[in-house]
Amino acid sequence: MVSNGRRTVEPEKENIALDGSVDLKGRPVLRAQTGGLKACSFIVGYEFCERLAFGGIWANLVIYLTNKLHEGTVSASRNVTIWTGTMWSMPILTAYIADSHWGRYWTFLAFSSIYILAMGLLTLAVSLTSLRPPPCPSDEGCQKASNFQIGIFYLALYLVAVGAGGIKPNISTFGADQFDEFDPKEKSQKNHFFNWWMFTIFLGTLFGKIFLIYIEDNVSFGVSYGIITAALIISGMAFLIGTPLYRHKIVTGSPLKRMANVFVGVARNWKVKAPSDPTTLYEVDSKEYISKGRYPIAHTSILRFLDKAAIINDKKTSSQISTVTEVEETKLMIGMLPVWLATIIPSMLITQAGTLFVKQSETLNRHMGSSFQIPAASVTAFLTLSMLITTLIYDRLLVPILRRFTGNPKGITALQRMGVGMVIQIVAMVAAMVIEIKRLEVVKDHGLENNKKAILPRSVFTLLPQFILLGIADALFEIGKIDFFYDQAPESMQSLGTSLYTSSNGVGAFASSFFITAVSNITGWIVSNTNASHLDYYYGFLAVLLVSNVAFFLFVSYVYGYKREIVQAFGEDSEKAVEILGLNRQRGIDVSMETNIA
């Protein structure tokens, strides 16, 4: 129905999104006109450019710190690790801001603005000769960077970490929010979403490692970082253009406060026995949740001691008692922590292996043809290319085949996918160990143990097996990991859930620095001269570490209970599930929805 240049939505004719999605003004949205693949196309474009930026900065950052700012190799490697860990840990804070206060859209815009401004400052820092020391006249006698030069560069670099870390838990979650799980077509698309999301990430990273690193090595860092800044500005504008298409989740208040209230309630009732009948626990009507954009969660038998927070006591007001849903939200978040713990070692390997593989490649012949030489930092593009191909084959070929046997729309569960990736990581480390043994044999045969700049008569392509295997492993593990933490988090805490995915990378980066430093100091296996190192021993150590981690992961997976879908949340009470859908549809009827006609 159209009136005075405005239109009023009649749900009988147009379908309201049943998952409670709203527009920026809090009004119900039409499924046909918002969300889905058309909205995601604007979001995915930004993520491509962001990963292009990250690939172009991270892969060559050690080179810049050592060659341009004249830092030592150990110091530069440590600084890169700390920066990487900081960036991957930032999402814990920004996920809280998104879930509790600003929402994912506004949180993303705020931190993407910081990202762009930081990249502009970083571009100036690497472009202006006054902001870096002069080139070294020889291997010795390099002038160190001044405190001012170091301060400007690291200020810009850590502002990049704040901006990039701020968007990571929100952009992927916001993309997944564009699909209505109550619509069969959109739910099917959502099952494939994280495969294609990570495909975009891998593709952007690949371009960064190949295209931008080539520019950094052959033109200048300033030109490369300028391209990154321009790409972020353009993709940010494209994201804004897609605003009318986006669906938003209602901000439901602080999830950490609700969880804290549960723990306080448990402590208050610690001496009280949890009731055997869950129907005696405190819960409010489902309509109250729906009106706030949340869904009730049925009681489960896991972590029963937390039920004490929902015990009804006449001496306490309802504000002092947690509801069953709040208790179950807390159970879901706690239940994911052992899985999170099991992802740290594999995440550490992902951070560490790339650096070690580059160290190997620096000693090998990297020429393609008579004139072109692959930059050392670009060799990890082989790993990224393997991840791209694996993602494509898995989504297009393996998922349909696996679905026939498992009945799972995603082929296998997220935990199974992560487990397969972990096992292949072990195979990759064994392959890397064998290849390194062969490389060291060439070093010994030519007496080059003390020549750290020697290029061996051995092609860099001999490293392909370890790149390919680790790429396959990482694709399976990383996609399974982000899918798991998003899907298993309560609907009102999905940014916080996704931050568990990113924070495992951050903790993995810090763990990487600890392990490689500790092993190097204790065993002497890793020194600045790769030809005098024993990376083969270290790869063997990592393989053993991964085996023990897989054993822990298998136990955690065995005892883990998957979150039930919303429509399954009331068990045999199917009428309650139907009521939820009806309430969401009713929201579209009760709330007049007027939009400007373009």
C-alpha positions as CSV (number, residue, x, y, z in Angstrom):
1,M,0.0,0.0,0.0
2,V,1.5,3.3,-1.1
3,S,0.5,6.7,0.4
4,N,2.0,10.2,-0.1
5,G,5.3,9.1,-1.5
6,R,5.6,6.6,1.4
7,R,4.7,3.0,1.6
8,T,3.2,0.9,4.4
9,V,4.3,-2.7,4.5
10,E,1.5,-5.3,4.5
11,P,3.0,-8.5,5.7
12,E,0.3,-10.5,4.0
13,K,1.8,-9.5,0.7
14,E,5.5,-9.1,1.7
15,N,7.5,-11.4,3.9
16,I,9.0,-9.9,7.1
17,A,12.4,-11.4,8.1
18,L,11.4,-13.8,10.8
19,D,14.7,-13.8,12.8
20,G,13.9,-10.4,14.3
21,S,16.1,-8.4,12.0
22,V,15.5,-4.6,11.8
23,D,16.8,-1.7,9.8
24,L,19.0,1.1,11.2
25,K,15.9,2.8,12.8
26,G,14.8,-0.4,14.5
27,R,11.9,-1.3,12.1
28,P,11.3,-4.8,10.8
29,V,12.8,-5.5,7.4
30,L,11.4,-7.2,4.3
31,R,13.2,-10.4,3.4
32,A,12.9,-9.8,-0.3
33,Q,14.4,-6.3,-0.2
34,T,17.2,-6.7,2.3
35,G,20.0,-9.1,3.4
36,G,21.0,-12.2,1.6
37,L,23.7,-12.4,-1.1
38,K,23.0,-8.9,-2.4
39,A,23.8,-7.3,0.9
40,C,26.8,-9.6,1.5
41,S,28.4,-8.5,-1.8
42,F,29.1,-5.0,-0.3
43,I,30.4,-6.5,2.9
44,V,32.6,-9.1,1.3
45,G,34.2,-6.4,-0.9
46,Y,35.5,-4.6,2.2
47,E,36.9,-7.8,3.7
48,F,38.8,-8.5,0.5
49,C,40.5,-5.1,0.7
50,E,41.2,-5.5,4.4
51,R,42.9,-8.8,4.0
52,L,44.8,-7.3,1.0
53,A,46.1,-4.7,3.5
54,F,46.9,-7.2,6.2
55,G,48.8,-9.5,3.7
56,G,50.7,-6.5,2.3
57,I,51.8,-5.3,5.7
58,W,52.3,-8.4,7.8
59,A,54.2,-10.5,5.3
60,N,57.0,-7.9,4.7
61,L,56.9,-6.1,8.1
62,V,60.1,-7.9,9.4
63,I,61.9,-6.8,6.2
64,Y,60.9,-3.2,6.7
65,L,61.9,-3.2,10.4
66,T,65.3,-4.7,9.7
67,N,66.2,-3.0,6.3
68,K,64.6,0.4,6.8
69,L,64.4,1.0,10.6
70,H,67.6,-1.0,11.1
71,E,66.3,-3.2,13.9
72,G,67.9,-6.5,14.7
73,T,66.3,-9.7,13.4
74,V,65.3,-11.0,16.8
75,S,63.9,-7.7,17.9
76,A,62.0,-7.2,14.6
77,S,60.5,-10.7,14.8
78,R,59.4,-10.2,18.4
79,N,57.8,-6.8,17.5
80,V,55.9,-8.3,14.6
81,T,54.6,-11.1,16.8
82,I,53.5,-8.6,19.6
83,W,51.8,-6.4,17.0
84,T,50.0,-9.4,15.4
85,G,48.9,-10.7,18.8
86,T,47.6,-7.3,19.8
87,M,45.6,-7.0,16.6
88,W,44.0,-10.5,17.0
89,S,43.2,-9.8,20.7
90,M,41.5,-6.5,20.1
91,P,38.2,-8.1,19.0
92,I,37.4,-9.2,22.6
93,L,36.9,-5.5,23.5
94,T,35.2,-4.4,20.2
95,A,32.9,-7.5,20.3
96,Y,31.7,-6.4,23.7
97,I,31.1,-2.9,22.4
98,A,29.1,-4.2,19.5
99,D,27.0,-6.7,21.4
100,S,26.3,-4.3,24.3
101,H,26.2,-0.8,23.0
102,W,26.7,0.3,19.4
103,G,25.7,-2.7,17.3
104,R,27.9,-4.3,14.7
105,Y,27.2,-1.7,11.9
106,W,28.2,1.3,13.9
107,T,31.1,-0.5,15.7
108,F,32.4,-1.5,12.3
109,L,32.2,2.1,10.9
110,A,34.0,3.6,13.9
111,F,36.9,1.2,13.8
112,S,37.2,1.1,10.0
113,S,37.6,4.9,10.2
114,I,40.4,4.5,12.7
115,Y,41.9,1.9,10.3
116,I,41.9,4.3,7.3
117,L,43.3,7.2,9.3
118,A,46.0,4.9,10.7
119,M,47.0,3.7,7.2
120,G,47.3,7.3,6.1
121,L,49.7,8.0,8.9
122,L,51.6,4.7,8.3
123,T,51.9,5.7,4.6
124,L,53.5,9.0,5.6
125,A,55.8,7.2,8.1
126,V,57.3,5.0,5.4
127,S,57.2,7.6,2.6
128,L,58.9,10.7,4.2
129,T,62.7,10.4,4.4
130,S,62.6,12.5,7.6
131,L,60.6,9.7,9.3
132,R,63.2,7.0,8.8
133,P,67.0,6.7,9.2
134,P,69.3,7.0,6.1
135,P,70.2,3.8,4.2
136,C,73.1,1.8,5.6
137,P,76.4,2.5,3.9
138,S,77.5,-1.1,4.7
139,D,76.5,-4.0,6.8
140,E,78.1,-2.2,9.8
141,G,77.7,1.3,10.9
142,C,73.9,1.7,10.3
143,Q,72.4,4.7,11.9
144,K,69.6,3.8,14.2
145,A,66.2,5.3,14.0
146,S,65.5,8.2,16.3
147,N,63.0,7.9,19.1
148,F,60.7,10.3,17.2
149,Q,60.9,8.1,14.0
150,I,60.3,4.9,16.0
151,G,57.4,6.6,17.9
152,I,55.6,7.8,14.7
153,F,55.9,4.4,13.0
154,Y,54.8,2.3,15.9
155,L,52.0,4.8,16.8
156,A,50.6,4.3,13.2
157,L,51.2,0.5,13.3
158,Y,49.4,0.0,16.5
159,L,46.5,2.3,15.4
160,V,46.3,-0.1,12.4
161,A,46.1,-3.0,14.9
162,V,43.3,-1.2,16.8
163,G,41.3,-0.5,13.6
164,A,41.8,-3.9,12.0
165,G,41.2,-5.7,15.3
166,G,38.1,-3.7,15.8
167,I,36.4,-4.7,12.6
168,K,37.3,-8.4,12.6
169,P,34.7,-9.8,15.0
170,N,32.0,-7.5,13.6
171,I,32.3,-7.6,9.8
172,S,32.1,-11.5,9.5
173,T,29.3,-11.6,12.1
174,F,27.5,-8.8,10.3
175,G,27.8,-10.7,7.1
176,A,26.3,-13.9,8.6
177,D,23.5,-11.7,10.1
178,Q,22.2,-11.0,6.6
179,F,20.7,-14.5,6.3
180,D,17.4,-15.5,7.9
181,E,17.7,-19.0,9.4
182,F,13.9,-19.3,9.3
183,D,13.9,-19.1,5.5
184,P,15.0,-22.4,3.9
185,K,16.8,-20.8,0.9
186,E,18.6,-18.3,3.1
187,K,19.5,-20.9,5.6
188,S,21.1,-23.0,2.9
189,Q,23.1,-20.0,1.7
190,K,24.2,-19.3,5.3
191,N,25.6,-22.9,5.5
192,H,28.0,-21.9,2.7
193,F,28.7,-18.4,4.0
194,F,31.8,-19.0,6.0
195,N,33.4,-21.1,3.2
196,W,33.0,-18.1,0.8
197,W,33.9,-15.6,3.4
198,M,37.2,-17.3,4.1
199,F,37.7,-17.8,0.3
200,T,37.5,-14.0,0.0
201,I,40.0,-13.6,2.9
202,F,42.4,-16.0,1.3
203,L,42.1,-14.3,-2.1
204,G,42.8,-10.8,-0.6
205,T,45.7,-12.2,1.4
206,L,47.1,-13.8,-1.8
207,F,46.9,-10.5,-3.8
208,G,48.6,-8.8,-0.9
209,K,51.5,-11.3,-0.7
210,I,52.1,-11.3,-4.4
211,F,51.2,-7.8,-5.8
212,L,51.9,-5.5,-2.8
213,I,55.1,-7.3,-1.7
214,Y,56.4,-7.0,-5.2
215,I,55.8,-3.3,-5.2
216,E,57.4,-3.0,-1.7
217,D,60.5,-4.9,-2.9
218,N,60.8,-3.2,-6.3
219,V,59.2,0.2,-6.0
220,S,58.6,1.4,-2.4
221,F,56.7,0.7,0.7
222,G,55.1,4.1,0.4
223,V,53.4,3.3,-2.9
224,S,52.2,-0.1,-1.5
225,Y,50.8,1.4,1.6
226,G,49.2,4.2,-0.4
227,I,47.4,1.6,-2.5
228,I,46.2,-0.1,0.7
229,T,44.9,3.2,2.0
230,A,43.0,3.9,-1.3
231,A,41.6,0.4,-1.4
232,L,40.2,0.8,2.2
233,I,38.6,4.1,1.4
234,I,37.0,2.8,-1.8
235,S,35.7,-0.4,-0.1
236,G,34.5,1.6,2.9
237,M,32.4,3.8,0.5
238,A,31.1,0.7,-1.1
239,F,30.1,-0.6,2.3
240,L,28.2,2.6,3.0
241,I,26.4,2.4,-0.4
242,G,25.0,-1.0,0.7
243,T,23.5,0.4,3.9
244,P,19.8,0.3,2.7
245,L,20.2,-3.5,2.1
246,Y,21.6,-4.4,5.5
247,R,19.8,-6.2,8.3
248,H,20.7,-5.5,11.9
249,K,20.3,-7.4,15.1
250,I,18.8,-5.5,18.1
251,V,21.3,-4.6,20.7
252,T,20.3,-6.5,23.8
253,G,22.5,-5.1,26.5
254,S,25.7,-6.3,28.0
255,P,26.2,-10.1,27.7
256,L,29.1,-9.9,30.2
257,K,26.8,-8.3,32.7
258,R,24.2,-11.1,32.3
259,M,26.9,-13.7,32.7
260,A,28.3,-12.0,35.7
261,N,24.8,-12.0,37.3
262,V,24.7,-15.7,36.8
263,F,28.0,-16.3,38.6
264,V,26.8,-14.0,41.4
265,G,23.6,-15.9,41.7
266,V,25.5,-19.2,41.8
267,A,27.7,-17.9,44.6
268,R,24.6,-16.6,46.5
269,N,22.9,-20.0,46.3
270,W,26.0,-22.1,46.5
271,K,24.7,-24.2,49.5
272,V,21.3,-24.6,47.9
273,K,20.8,-27.8,45.9
274,A,19.8,-27.3,42.3
275,P,16.2,-28.6,41.7
276,S,15.8,-31.8,39.7
277,D,12.7,-30.3,38.0
278,P,13.9,-27.5,35.6
279,T,10.3,-26.2,35.4
280,T,10.6,-24.7,38.9
281,L,13.5,-22.4,37.7
282,Y,12.8,-18.8,37.0
283,E,11.9,-17.8,33.4
284,V,10.0,-15.1,31.7
285,D,7.5,-15.3,28.9
286,S,9.0,-15.8,25.4
287,K,7.2,-12.7,24.2
288,E,9.5,-10.6,26.5
289,Y,12.5,-12.0,24.7
290,I,11.1,-11.6,21.2
291,S,10.3,-7.9,21.9
292,K,14.0,-7.4,22.7
293,G,15.3,-9.2,19.7
294,R,16.4,-12.3,21.6
295,Y,15.2,-15.9,21.8
296,P,14.5,-18.0,24.9
297,I,16.7,-21.1,25.3
298,A,15.4,-24.3,26.8
299,H,17.0,-25.8,29.9
300,T,19.9,-28.3,29.3
301,S,21.4,-30.8,31.8
302,I,25.0,-29.7,31.3
303,L,26.8,-27.6,34.0
304,R,23.8,-28.1,36.3
305,F,25.5,-26.1,39.1
306,L,24.8,-22.9,37.1
307,D,21.1,-23.6,37.5
308,K,21.4,-22.3,41.0
309,A,21.4,-18.8,39.6
310,A,17.7,-19.3,38.5
311,I,16.4,-20.7,41.8
312,I,13.3,-18.7,42.8
313,N,13.5,-17.2,46.2
314,D,10.8,-15.1,47.8
315,K,13.4,-12.9,49.5
316,K,14.9,-11.8,46.2
317,T,13.4,-9.6,43.4
318,S,13.3,-10.8,39.8
319,S,16.2,-8.5,39.0
320,Q,18.4,-10.5,41.3
321,I,17.5,-13.9,39.8
322,S,18.8,-15.0,36.4
323,T,16.4,-16.5,34.0
324,V,16.9,-20.0,32.5
325,T,17.8,-18.4,29.2
326,E,20.5,-16.3,30.8
327,V,21.9,-19.4,32.5
328,E,21.9,-21.3,29.3
329,E,23.7,-18.4,27.5
330,T,26.4,-18.6,30.1
331,K,26.6,-22.4,29.7
332,L,27.0,-22.0,25.9
333,M,29.9,-19.5,26.3
334,I,31.6,-21.6,29.0
335,G,31.2,-24.8,27.0
336,M,33.1,-23.3,24.1
337,L,36.2,-22.4,26.3
338,P,37.8,-25.9,26.2
339,V,37.4,-25.9,22.4
340,W,39.0,-22.4,22.3
341,L,41.9,-23.7,24.4
342,A,42.4,-26.6,22.0
343,T,42.7,-24.1,19.1
344,I,45.7,-22.2,20.5
345,I,48.4,-24.6,19.4
346,P,47.1,-25.0,15.8
347,S,46.7,-21.2,15.6
348,M,50.3,-20.8,16.9
349,L,51.5,-23.1,14.1
350,I,49.7,-21.0,11.5
351,T,51.5,-17.8,12.8
352,Q,54.8,-19.5,13.1
353,A,55.1,-21.8,10.1
354,G,54.9,-18.9,7.6
355,T,57.9,-17.2,9.2
356,L,59.9,-20.4,9.3
357,F,59.0,-21.3,5.7
358,V,60.3,-17.9,4.6
359,K,63.5,-18.5,6.5
360,Q,64.0,-21.8,4.5
361,S,63.1,-20.2,1.2
362,E,65.7,-17.4,1.7
363,T,68.4,-20.1,1.3
364,L,67.0,-21.6,-1.9
365,N,66.9,-20.7,-5.6
366,R,63.8,-18.6,-6.1
367,H,64.2,-17.8,-9.7
368,M,61.4,-18.4,-12.2
369,G,63.0,-18.1,-15.7
370,S,66.2,-16.3,-16.3
371,S,65.3,-12.9,-14.8
372,F,62.4,-13.0,-12.3
373,Q,63.0,-13.9,-8.7
374,I,60.2,-14.6,-6.2
375,P,60.5,-12.3,-3.2
376,A,61.2,-14.3,-0.1
377,A,58.2,-12.9,1.7
378,S,55.9,-13.9,-1.3
379,V,56.6,-17.6,-1.0
380,T,53.8,-18.0,1.5
381,A,51.5,-17.2,-1.4
382,F,51.9,-20.9,-2.2
383,L,50.3,-21.7,1.1
384,T,47.5,-19.2,0.6
385,L,46.8,-20.5,-2.9
386,S,46.5,-24.0,-1.5
387,M,44.0,-22.6,1.0
388,L,42.0,-21.1,-1.8
389,I,41.9,-24.2,-3.9
390,T,41.0,-26.4,-0.9
391,T,38.1,-24.1,0.1
392,L,36.7,-24.2,-3.5
393,I,37.0,-28.0,-3.8
394,Y,35.5,-28.5,-0.3
395,D,32.5,-26.3,-0.8
396,R,31.7,-27.3,-4.4
397,L,32.7,-31.0,-4.4
398,L,33.1,-32.5,-1.0
399,V,30.2,-30.9,0.9
400,P,27.5,-32.4,-1.5
401,I,29.2,-35.9,-1.3
402,L,29.6,-35.8,2.5
403,R,26.0,-34.5,2.9
404,R,24.7,-37.7,1.4
405,F,26.4,-39.8,4.1
406,T,26.0,-37.5,7.1
407,G,22.8,-35.7,6.4
408,N,24.5,-32.5,7.7
409,P,23.8,-29.6,5.4
410,K,27.4,-28.5,5.9
411,G,28.8,-32.0,5.1
412,I,30.5,-32.5,8.4
413,T,30.3,-30.6,11.7
414,A,32.5,-27.7,12.5
415,L,34.4,-29.7,15.1
416,Q,35.0,-32.6,12.7
417,R,36.3,-30.1,10.1
418,M,38.6,-28.6,12.7
419,G,39.8,-32.0,13.8
420,V,40.7,-33.1,10.2
421,G,42.6,-29.8,9.7
422,M,44.6,-30.5,12.9
423,V,45.5,-34.0,11.8
424,I,46.7,-32.7,8.4
425,Q,48.8,-30.1,10.3
426,I,50.7,-33.0,11.8
427,V,51.3,-34.5,8.4
428,A,52.5,-31.1,7.1
429,M,55.0,-30.8,10.0
430,V,56.4,-34.3,9.3
431,A,56.7,-33.4,5.6
432,A,58.5,-30.1,6.5
433,M,60.9,-32.0,8.8
434,V,61.8,-34.5,6.0
435,I,62.3,-31.7,3.5
436,E,64.4,-29.7,5.9
437,I,66.6,-32.8,6.5
438,K,67.2,-33.0,2.7
439,R,68.0,-29.3,2.6
440,L,70.5,-29.6,5.4
441,E,72.2,-32.5,3.6
442,V,72.8,-30.1,0.6
443,V,74.2,-27.5,3.1
444,K,76.6,-30.0,4.5
445,D,77.6,-31.4,1.1
446,H,78.6,-27.9,0.0
447,G,80.2,-26.9,3.3
448,L,77.9,-23.9,3.7
449,E,77.0,-24.3,7.4
450,N,78.6,-21.0,8.3
451,N,77.5,-19.0,5.3
452,K,74.1,-17.6,6.2
453,K,73.7,-15.7,2.9
454,A,74.5,-18.7,0.7
455,I,71.9,-19.7,-2.0
456,L,71.8,-23.5,-2.3
457,P,71.6,-25.3,-5.6
458,R,68.1,-26.4,-4.7
459,S,64.8,-24.9,-5.9
460,V,62.3,-23.2,-3.6
461,F,59.6,-25.4,-5.2
462,T,61.0,-28.4,-3.2
463,L,59.1,-26.7,-0.3
464,L,55.7,-27.1,-2.1
465,P,54.6,-30.3,-0.3
466,Q,54.7,-28.6,3.1
467,F,53.0,-25.4,1.7
468,I,50.3,-27.4,0.1
469,L,49.6,-29.7,3.1
470,L,49.6,-26.8,5.6
471,G,47.3,-24.8,3.2
472,I,44.8,-27.7,3.1
473,A,45.0,-28.0,6.9
474,D,44.6,-24.3,7.5
475,A,41.6,-24.0,5.2
476,L,39.7,-26.8,7.0
477,F,40.7,-25.6,10.5
478,E,40.2,-21.9,10.1
479,I,36.8,-22.1,8.4
480,G,35.6,-24.7,10.9
481,K,36.8,-22.5,13.7
482,I,35.0,-19.3,12.7
483,D,31.9,-21.3,11.9
484,F,31.9,-23.0,15.2
485,F,32.4,-20.0,17.4
486,Y,29.8,-17.9,15.5
487,D,27.2,-20.7,15.3
488,Q,27.6,-22.0,18.9
489,A,27.4,-18.6,20.6
490,P,24.0,-17.4,21.8
491,E,22.2,-15.2,19.2
492,S,22.7,-12.1,21.5
493,M,26.5,-12.8,21.9
494,Q,27.6,-13.7,18.4
495,S,30.2,-10.9,18.1
496,L,31.6,-12.0,21.4
497,G,31.6,-15.6,20.2
498,T,33.4,-14.7,17.0
499,S,36.0,-12.8,19.1
500,L,37.0,-16.3,20.5
501,Y,38.0,-17.2,17.0
502,T,40.2,-14.1,16.6
503,S,41.6,-14.2,20.1
504,S,42.8,-17.7,19.6
505,N,45.0,-16.3,16.8
506,G,46.2,-13.6,19.1
507,V,47.1,-15.9,22.0
508,G,48.6,-18.2,19.3
509,A,50.8,-15.4,18.1
510,F,52.0,-14.7,21.7
511,A,52.5,-18.4,22.2
512,S,54.5,-18.6,19.0
513,S,57.0,-16.0,20.3
514,F,57.3,-17.8,23.7
515,F,57.9,-21.3,22.2
516,I,60.4,-20.2,19.5
517,T,62.3,-18.1,22.0
518,A,62.3,-20.8,24.7
519,V,63.3,-23.6,22.3
520,S,66.0,-21.5,20.7
521,N,67.5,-20.6,24.1
522,I,67.3,-24.1,25.6
523,T,68.3,-26.2,22.6
524,G,70.0,-23.8,20.1
525,W,68.1,-25.3,17.3
526,I,67.1,-21.9,15.8
527,V,69.8,-19.3,15.2
528,S,70.0,-16.3,12.8
529,N,71.9,-18.5,10.3
530,T,69.3,-20.8,8.9
531,N,72.0,-23.0,7.4
532,A,73.4,-23.6,10.9
533,S,70.0,-24.2,12.4
534,H,68.1,-27.4,13.0
535,L,64.6,-26.5,11.9
536,D,64.1,-30.2,11.2
537,Y,64.3,-30.9,15.0
538,Y,61.9,-28.0,15.7
539,Y,59.4,-29.3,13.1
540,G,59.5,-32.6,14.8
541,F,58.9,-31.0,18.1
542,L,55.9,-29.1,16.7
543,A,54.5,-32.4,15.3
544,V,54.7,-34.0,18.8
545,L,53.0,-30.9,20.3
546,L,50.2,-31.1,17.7
547,V,49.7,-34.8,18.4
548,S,49.1,-34.2,22.1
549,N,46.8,-31.3,21.2
550,V,44.7,-33.5,18.9
551,A,44.3,-36.0,21.8
552,F,43.0,-33.2,24.0
553,F,40.8,-31.9,21.2
554,L,39.2,-35.3,20.6
555,F,38.3,-35.5,24.3
556,V,36.8,-32.0,24.2
557,S,34.8,-32.7,21.1
558,Y,33.5,-36.0,22.5
559,V,32.0,-34.3,25.6
560,Y,30.8,-31.2,23.8
561,G,27.1,-30.7,23.4
562,Y,26.0,-28.7,20.3
563,K,23.6,-25.8,20.7
564,R,20.1,-26.6,19.6
565,E,18.6,-24.5,16.8
566,I,16.0,-22.0,17.8
567,V,13.1,-24.1,16.3
568,Q,14.4,-27.0,18.4
569,A,14.8,-25.0,21.6
570,F,11.6,-26.3,23.2
571,G,12.0,-30.0,22.6
572,E,8.6,-31.6,22.2
573,D,6.8,-28.3,22.7
574,S,6.7,-27.6,19.0
575,E,3.8,-25.1,19.5
576,K,6.2,-22.9,21.4
577,A,8.6,-22.8,18.5
578,V,5.7,-22.0,16.1
579,E,4.7,-19.2,18.6
580,I,8.2,-17.6,18.2
581,L,7.8,-17.5,14.5
582,G,4.3,-16.1,14.8
583,L,5.5,-13.4,17.2
584,N,8.2,-12.3,14.8
585,R,5.6,-12.2,12.0
586,Q,3.3,-10.3,14.3
587,R,6.0,-7.7,15.0
588,G,5.9,-6.9,11.3
589,I,2.1,-6.5,11.5
590,D,2.0,-4.5,14.6
591,V,4.8,-2.1,13.7
592,S,4.0,0.1,10.7
593,M,7.0,0.2,8.5
594,E,7.4,3.2,6.3
595,T,10.4,3.7,4.0
596,N,11.2,6.3,1.4
597,I,10.8,5.2,-2.2
598,A,14.0,5.9,-4.2
